[in-house]
Amino acid sequence: MDMLTQHFGGPAPVPLIPDSAPFTPEQRAWLNGFLAGLYGGASGAPAPAAPPAPPEDFPWHDPALELPERLALAEGRAPARRMMAAMAQLDCGQCGYVCKTYAEALANGSETSLSLCQPGGKPTREALKALVAEAKPAAAPAIAATPAKPAAEHAPVILSQRLTGEGSGKDVRRIVLDLSGTSLRYEPGDSLGVAARNDPALVDAVLAALGGGDEALREALSAERDIARPLDRTLDLLAGAARDAGEAKALRALADGEEGILDGADLLDLLRTYPSARPPVADLVASLPVLKLRLYSIASSPLAVPGRVELCVGVVREERRGRVRDGVASCHLAFRADAVPAHVQESHFRLPERAETPVIMIGPGTGIAPFRAFLQHRAALGMKGRTWLFFGDRHAATDFLFRDEIAAWQGDGTLERLSLAWSRDGAAKDYVQHRMAEASADLWRWLQDGAHVYVCGDASRMAKDVDAALRGVAMREGAMDAEAARQWIVALARQSRYQRDVY
């Protein structure tokens, strides 16, 4: 038995697969269990239980690591894991997956678009392009199948109230939906998935560029397909259909991720700029990404507003190439929707089980949403103290969301400590991570008392800066080096004491 070793712990020798054998830990565990059962059964002795396979580790799954570091940590792993390492590691859900499942879908060919990771941007897209080419996966369908959407129930929109003040550069809304006629139930920390419709004016313009269409096409472009963010497969389809060689070349360059004047183009931009590119309409529609449910962190407690759910929504509206672009879901909720299909997405984002456990909440801008829910909930239950909120935005005068409620919670003891940062009120830009650094010693004491840390907000910048600030606290106050601080953060997360809801 040149690949087996002998174990003489029982009445009959039981061969074991050595660690040096060319098997994965899972394969080795299965084979050892099989051999133990076989030899144990033959001798009449009870078969020893096979050791459980160790959980797979993902050392690159850390948003603070740079892309080259992540790829190096995944070197030698299966293609799906190397592709996972190319993602932004935020599990933000903007792609319709999490990092691991998006990579697995690319590796097995069920997903073909390399540009779904919004926080990763062009570096992730380029890395995935190289990895997919290297892996040479089996041929996949040119157009991905439409995934099933979670079951949703219609909830009336009963309020769209502007929270930001006169003169603010932002339009942030308190959106209230009536759940009384639905079976939807939620807890603080959950998210609400909302099915939005595309801007009717944009749909009309796309239909005009296509030369018209029937009601079925209008409905597909309105409620089923995302016309604001065509993917690389749409660009490839348009390039293949373009009768003009120059247009075909430009479209292929866009599909390859080259920078150009049409960065961030929507379907209408493409149709107007490349009029010779007209594939069959059915193929064009099928190539577009599915209009996914938009997830919003719930900003209310069912104890405080029974039968309702509240959101904190930043309206996205900007001018680009001479046209005003509306955020699909934010503008639908803020200005157009009477009712929306919605479902509750349960979350890991939960208050500690013990009321006395300290809670540190870090949520600038609309990231305050789940923390308003937390504080509403604690206030409704009469829970006081050991809560610390870090909040900030541009200007204190116009962008202090839920100011009166926060002041009331401070007054009655629901909120023990508040740290504020206003990025445009002073000569230097001030952010929540600066408040964290200033309060480093107190933060460390709270953490030594078992505090749970919650972070909500922007995935690409704020979440990384807060993560770095926490490591800085560990290094300054806990006398750790950089690697020890990283491992400390990992341990906090594994204990569910460091949780992030980022987008």
N, C-alpha and C positions, 0 to 999 in steps of 0.2 A: 504494500500500500504506500506508494511513493508520495501521494498527496495527503495521506492521513497520518495522524498520530494516535497512540494508544493511551487510553485512560483506564487504570486498573483499580478504580475506587469501588467496584462492585464485584459480584461473583463471576462476571464474564466481562472480557474486555470490550469496551465501547469505543469505536473509532470516532475521532473528532476532526473536523476540518481546521487546519491551522490558520492563524491570522494572515500568514504569508500567501495563502492560496488565492488565485485570481477570481475572487468572488466579492460581491458587495456585502456589507454587514447583514443586510436583510436576507440575501441568498445563503450566506454562511449559517445564519441562525436557523433558517428553514432546513438546510441539509443536516445540521447537527441534530435538530429535533427528529428528523426522519430516521437518521441512523440510530439515535438513542432508542426510539420506539422499536425499530427493527431488531436491534441486538438485545434490548431489554426484554422484548416479547419472547425472543427465542430462548432466553435463559430463565424466564419466569420471574425475573426481578422487575420491580417497578421502573418505568422509564423516567429518567430525570427530565425535568422541564427544561425546554430550550430557553436560553437567556433571551429576554426581550430585546428586539432590535433597538438600538439607540435612536432617538429622534434625529431626523436630518437637520443639520445646522445650516444656516444661511448667513455666514459672517459678513457678507456684503450688504445685507439688508439694513443699512444705516444711512439715512439721508445726509449725514454730516460728511461722509466719505466722498471724495471726488471720483468721477467716472473711471479714470485709469486705475485707482486703487480698488474700486469695486470689481472691475474686470480682472485684475490680477488675483484677487481673492477667489474668483470663480474659475480660474484657469484649471483645465483638466477635468472639469465637471461636464455633465451632459449638456447638449446644446440648449435645452430649455432653461437650465440653471444659468448658463452664461448669458442668455438673453435676458433673464430676470435681472442679472447684475447690471445690465445696461439701462434699466428703468430708473426712475427718480427715487424709488424706495419709500414712497410716501403712502402707498395704498389709498390714494385719494378717491378712487372710483371714477374719475373723469373719463377714463377710457372704456368704462362699462365692465371692467375687471378689477382685480388687484394685481400687483406686480407679478406675482407668481403665476396666476391663471392666464394673464395676458401673454406671458412668455410661453407657457405651455400651449396656448392656442396657436401662436405663431409657429412653434416647433412642430405641431402635428398637422398644420395646414388648414385648420378650421377658421383661422383669421389670417387675412392677407395684408392688411394695412399696417405699415411700420410707423405711422405718424400719430397714433392715438395717445401717446404719453405727453400730455400738454406740459407738465412741469419739466419734463426732460428736454423738450424742444428739439432743436436740430442736432445737438450732440448725441442724444439718445437715438434719433432716427438714423444717423449715419452709422452708429455702432451696430444697430440692429440690421441695417442693410448688409454690413460686412459679415455679421454672424450668420444671417440667413443664407447668404451666398456660400459661405464656408460649409455650413451644415448640409447644403443641397438636400432639403427635405423632399419627400415624395410630392408629386404634382398635386396642387390644391386647386379647388375651383376658383375661377377668376373672380367670382362674386360670392362673398360670404353669405351664408344663409341668415335670414332674419331671426335673431333670438327672441324667445318668448318674453313678453313683458310680465312683471309681477301683476297679480290681480289687483285692480284698483276700483275704488268706489267714488262716485261723484259727490264732491263736497262744495257747497255754495261758498263763494268769496263774499264776505259780508262787510269787510273794511279794508281799505288801502289808505293808511295814514302816514304822511311824511313825518319822519323823525328828525331829520336834519333841519337846521334853522335857515332863515333868510340869508342869502349870501354864501351859503356853503357850496363848495364845488362838487358835492356829492348829493345824490338823491337816495336816501335810505328809507325804506318803508316798513311799517308794521302791518303785516298782512294777517288778517283773521279769517279763518275758515270755520264754518259750522259743521260739526261732526254729529249732531244730534240725530240725523236721519241715516247714519251709517253704523256699521259695526266696528269702526276703527277705534282702537285704543292705544294709548302710548304712555311711556314713562319719561321723566326728564333724562335727557341724554340721547333719546332716539332721534331719528331724522324722518322727514316727510318727503316721500317721492311724489313729484308732481308731473303730470303729463301736460305739457304746454303745446300750443299750436304756433306755427310760424306766422309772422306778420302778414296779414292778408294783402297789403299793398306790395310786399315783396313777392308773394306768390303770383299776383296778377302780372307783375313785371317779368317774372320768369316765364310764365305762360305766353306772354306777348313775344318774348325773345325766341320761344320755340315755335311760334306760329299758331298758337292756340292749343286747345285741348278740351276733353270732355270733363264731366263732373268727377269721374273716377280718378283722372289724372290730378285734378284740382285737390281732391281729398288726400291723395297720396303725398302731394307736395305740401299740403297744409298740416297734416297730422301724423304722417308715417315716416317721412324722410327728412333728414337734416340738410337744408339747403344753404345754411350759413357756413358750414365747414366741410366742403367736399374733400374727399380723401385722395391719396395717390392713385388708387384704382380708378377713380373718376377721371383724373388727369390722363392716365394711360388710355382709357377708353376714348376720351376726346382727341388725344393725339393720334390714335389709330384711325379715327374717322375724319380728321382734318384733310380737306382737299388742297389746302395751301401748304406748301412745304415749310415756309417760314413759321406758320402757326403751329404746325406739327412739331417742329424743332423746339419752339418756345414752350409748348406744353410738356414735352418730354423733359426739358430742363427743370420745369417746375415740379414734375413728378419725382425727379431725382433730388429735389431739395435745394436746388440752386437759388441763391438770393436773387430777387428781382423786384420789379415795380408792382407785381401782383401778389406780394407776400400778404397772407391773410385774406386772400380773395374768397368771395362767396360764389355760389353758382351763377348768379346774375353777372358778376364781373367777368367770369370765364365766357359765358355765352355772348356777351357784348363785345369782348375783346377779340374773340376768335370765332367770327361768324361762319367760317367754313367748317367748323368742327360740330357736326350734327350727327351723332350716332342714332340708332333707333331709340325712340323715346323710352320704350320699355327697358332697354338695356341701361340707358342713362339713369333712370329712376332706381333701378335695382343696384346700381353701383354706388349710390349715395349712402352715407351712413344712416342707420336707423335713428329716428328721433327718440333719444333715450329719455327716461324719466329723470328729471333734475332733482337731486337730493338737497334738502335744506335742513340744517340743524334746527330742531324745534326750540322755540324761545318761550315756552310756557309750561306750567305745571297743570295737570288735570285737576289738582286740588284747588288751584286758584281760579281757573276758568273752565269749570265743568261743561262738557259738551262742545268745547271749542279747542282749536289749536292755533297757535300764533307763530309767525315766522318773522325774521328780521332780514329783509331782502335789499341788497344794494342794486339799484337800477343801473343797468349797463346800456349806455347810449352814447355813441360817438360818431363824429363825421370822418369819413374816409373816402378818398377819391370822389369828392363832391356829393356823396350820399350820406344820409344819417343812417347808422346801423344800430338796430335795436337788439339787445340781448334777448334771446328767444324766450326764456322762461321769466326773467325778471320783468320785462315789459308786458308780457301777457298777464302776469299776476297783478302788476301795478295799475295797468290801464285798460285792459280789454276783457278779462275773464269774469264771467258771472258765476261759473262753477268749473271745477277742474277735477278730472280723475286723479285720485290720490291713494297712496298706500303708506303704511308705517313701516319704516326700516328699523328693526331692533338693533341696538348698538351695544358695544362693550363699554361705552362711555357712561359709567354709573357712579353715583355717589357711594362713598364707603358705607358698609353695613352698620358700623358703629358710629353713632352720632358724635361722639367725642373725638373722632379721628380728624386731625387738621386737614383742611382743604385749601389748596393753592390753585387759583384759576387765572389763566393767562389768555386773554382774548381781546385784542385790539379790533376796532372797526366792527363789522358784522360778526366777528368771532365772539362777541359777547353773548350771542344767542343762547347757547346751552347753559351759560352761567346765570343768565336771567331766569331760566327754567329752574336751575339748582336753587337759587336764592328764593324764588317764589315758593318752591316746594318746602324748603326749610322754614320759611316764614309761616306757611300754612300749618306746619307741624309744631310750631313754637320752638324750634331748635335755634339756640343762640351760640355765638362765638366760634373761634378757631376757623374762621374763613378769611381768605385774603384774595382780593381781586386786583389784578393788573389789567388796566384798560388804557387805551389811547387812540388817538386819531389825529387829524390835521389841526383843528382849532377847537379850543375849549368852548368858545362862545357859540359855535354852530354845530359841532360834531360830537357833543357829549350825549351819546345815546342813552335813553332811560335815566337821565340825570335825577329827576325827582324821585323815582323809585329807589335808586341807589342811595340817595340821601336819606330816605325813610328807613331803609334797611340798616344804614349806619346808625341812625338815631335809635332804633329799637333793639340793636345788638345782634341782628341777624348777620350783618357783615361787620367783622371785627376790624379789618384793615383794608385800605384802598390806596393803591399806588397808580398815579396817572402820568401819562406822557403825551405831549402835544408836539407833533413834528414840525409845525410851521408857525408856532407862536413865538419863537425865539430866534436868535442868530444862528444857533446850531440845531440841527435836527435831533429830536429827542424821541426815543422809542422805548417800548416796554423792556427791552433787554438792558437798557441803561438803568432803569429803575431797579431791575433785578441785581445788577452789579453793585449799585449803591447800597442795597439792603442785603448784601451777601451774607453777613454774619447772622442776621435774623432768619433768612431763608434756610441757612444750614441748621439752625436750632429747630425750626419747624420740621425739617426733613428728618433730623435725629429723633424727633418726637413721633415719627411715623406718618408724616403728611403725605397725602396723595396729590400729585401734580397733574393738572389738566391743561391742555393747550388746544385752542381752536382758532382757525383762521387760515391765512394765506400759506399754501404749501411750499411755494418756491423760495420765499425769502424769510418771512417771519418765523416759520417753524424751525428753519435751520438756525436762525439767529438765537432763538430761545434755547434750542438744544445746546448751542455753543455757550450761552450764558450759564446754563445749568452745569455744564462741565467746568466752566470757570469757577463757579461756586465750590465745586468739589475740590478743585486744585488749590484754591486759595485757603478755604476753611478746613478742608479735610487733608491737606498736605499730600495730595495725590499727584502722580505724573499723568501725562495725557492718556496713556493707555489704561491706567487704573481708573481714571475718570470715565473713560468710554465704557469699561466693563461695569462700573457702578451704575451708569445710565441703563445699560442692558439689564442689569439685575433689577433695577426699579421697574422697568417695563415688564419683566417676567413675573414680578410680584403684583402686577396691575396697579402699581403706585405711580406710573408715568404713562398717561394715556393722551392720545392726540386725535383730534377730529379736524382734519385739514383738507383743503380743497384747492 
